[in-house]
């Protein structure tokens, strides 16, 4: 199972430019390997970014992207990673949502499709990342 970051899904549903094409290609390739899912945090972020967010789950399901609820162990890992971020001098530019998406992917999935590889490599070592290439 492969998790999808909200930024990639926003690129996909916006349907504009090279980022949308790169997202579509990465998701299509991942869907050939196995299920692609998003967690509640990524779903909320996509709904925030896209007009008509109430129908977004239907659109994603039509594409083949499912939903995977976050388990408590993933939420706990996210909190630990955000605490580490703050101890290292991190500021509010990173919200708990980024850590929740990363922890969900690490604890419950096999990989994460994201454009933000440097952040996830730093805080979620060992998480396989798939980066759409424009």
Buried (B, 14 or more C-beta within 10 A) or exposed (E): BBBBBBBBBBBBBEEEEEBBBBBBEBBEBBBEEEBBBBBBBBBBBBBEBBEEBEEBBEBBEEBEBBEBEBBEEBBEBBBEBBEEBEEEEEEEEBEBBBBBBBBBBBBBBBBBBBBBBEBBEEBBEEBEBBBBEE
